[in-house]
Amino acid sequence: MEPTANDLDGFDDATVYEDGTVVRVSIRRTEDEAYPSGWRYTFHYGALTPSAETLDDGTIRRYDNSHEDTKGHELHAAPDPEPKPVEFTDIEELYERFWDEIPKPRFDPSKETDTHD
């Protein structure tokens, strides 16, 4: 069952994997004018140690809107250091897209979770 916007609101989790990768997901609704979509989010898949296959910060693939009011929604994907604009339709669609594009098991935002190693 795909998560709803209510399931995703306030979801924050991170998992470190034995292969040296990490997935971090942070999503919350906001009324901050810097986020016209009404959401502040990061969907990050990366390596704990940067390499030639990652961006300088270890990112392999990341969706975020940290500068939404000026740059919009972005995809940061190694090895290209320049982010690509992303059309944002809704948070559920972007959440599903992220998980479809990385080789890790999906987090279940409908369950209470704690950040863990």
N, C-alpha and C positions, 0 to 999 in steps of 0.2 A: 504494500500500500504506500503510495507516494505521500510525503508529508504535506501538511497544509501550512499556510502562512502562520496560523496560530501555533502549530508545532515548532516552526522555525524561529519565531520571535523569542529572543533571549537565549537561543542555543549557542553554546560555547564549549568546544571540546578539542582536544589534541591527542594524537597517538603517535608515539615513536615506534618504528618498526625495526626488527633485527637487521634489516638490510641497510640501515643508516639513513632511512627516509623518515619524513614526518608529514602528517596531515593535520592542519589546523583549520577549524571552521568557527567563525564567530559571526553571529547574525542578530541584529536587534532593530526593532522599529524605532524611529526617531522623528521628532518634530523640528529638529535643527534645520535651519534654512540652508545649511551647507549640503544637505542631502535631499534634494527635491523629490526623489523617488519615495521618500518616507522610510528608507532602509539604510542602515550602515552595516556593511558586511565585508568579510574577507574569506575566501575559499583558497587555501594555500596547500600545495603539495611541493615538497622540496627535500633537499638533502641536508643532513646535519653538518656536513663538510662540503663547502663549495668546490667545484671541479670544472673542467672544461665543458661538461655537459649541463652545467647550471648557470644561472646568473650569478653575479658577484656575491649576492647574499644567500646563495644556496637554492634559490627558487627554481623549480622545474616548470611549474604552472601555477598561476595565481589569478583569480578574479577578485577585483576589489573596486570600491568607489571612494577611496580615501580623499580624492579631490573632485568629487562629483560636481560641485557647483562651478568648477573651472575646466575640468578635463572630462567629465562624464564617467561612465563605467569603463573599466579597462581590463584587458587580458595581458598578463606578463607571462611570456612563454620562452623558455630557453631554446636555442641559444641567442635569440634576438633580444638585444638589450632595450629596444624601443617597444613600449606598450602599444597594443592595438585597441582601438575603440570597440566597445561591445554594445549592441542594441539590447537594452534592458526592457523586457516585457513584464516579468513578475519574478519574485524571489524564488518561487517553487521551480520554475523552468530553469533558472540559472543554477540552482542547487543540483537539479538532476543532470544538467549539462556537465557540470564539474565532475560529478561522480562517473559519468559515462566516459570521460576523457582521461581518467587516471586508473592505474592498475591496483587499487586498494579497495577493500570492502567498505561499503557505505556505513556511515554512522546512522543510528536511529534516533532522530531528534524527539520522537514521541516518548522516549524513556528518559528518566532522570539519569544524568551522567556527571561524572567528575573528570576533570583533566587528569590524565594518568600517563605514566611512562611506558 
